[in-house]
Amino acid sequence: MSIKNRTKIQKLMGFPNGLALTASYLRSQGFDPQLLAQYKKSNWLESIGDGAYARYADKVDWQGALSAMQNQLKLSIHCGARTALELQGYSHYVAAQQRDVFLFASPGQKLPRWFEKNDWAVNVTYKMTGLFPAGRQDSYVNYSAGTFSIRISSPERAAMEMLYHVPAKQGFDEAMRVMESLLTLRPVLVQKLLEACTSVKVKRLFLYMAQTANMPFAAKLDLAKIDLGKGDRTVIKGGRFDSKYRITVPRGGDA
């Protein structure tokens, strides 16, 4: 093996374990298509879809794939909703492995085909939405996934993203139980996000649950600055009507 090839192999082996490696990123790092084909043939690399690789026998999960999309492809995709809350410990029953993964992106930001076609052993829900204006960096945090990191929603943003999926992809009762665990949400950031949020349903649900659970931050919010829209909203079909926030919630209790 030439010194040049040995140096390239060392560079390849220097990437973090568990990280997906996109073809475009590898090319930018000096690995031309012919070299990638040679490494695949020699079992240094294996394909995980059209345009992405893993080092041979390296286990790449959805987090390693998300990191590649964020940091190699520079896509505006992040992990949010209940998944982000579970990763940060805000759940009464965090599973050893995520069963559902909620990903969000700005409108028009499609997932790469290699991510869509791969089986990541989780149920991925992907939503392109303008729930919040782009560029709210204060509503993200970096989560360490071992040898690399991924960008996920802060607890304040994740809570609202969770409510965005009620009731289609997220149960009301479970969302209420998770909300009850969010005792340390920052009122200043909650206020900013509620003012910026474009979903009337999300804002009303969030305030209803915060008040019902007597959350510490709720008393510090300025509701006059939050646009709650007009008219009624049906959240739970056949539920009871809450007159303050004008939404339907489950009958027979608050959650």
Secondary structure, DSSP 8 states (H G I E B T S, - for coil): --HHHHHHHHHHHTS-TT--EEHHHHHHTT--HHHHHHHHHTTSEEESSTTEEEETT----HHHHHHIIIIIS---EEE-HHHHHHHTT-STT--SS-SEEEEEE-TT----HHHHHS--SSEEEEEE--SS-TT-GGGEEEEE-SSSEEEEE-HHHHHHHHHHTTTTTS-HHHHHHHHHT-TT--HHHHHHHHHH---HHHHHHHHHHHHHTT-TTGGG--GGGS---SS-B-SSTT-EEETTTTEEE-SSS--
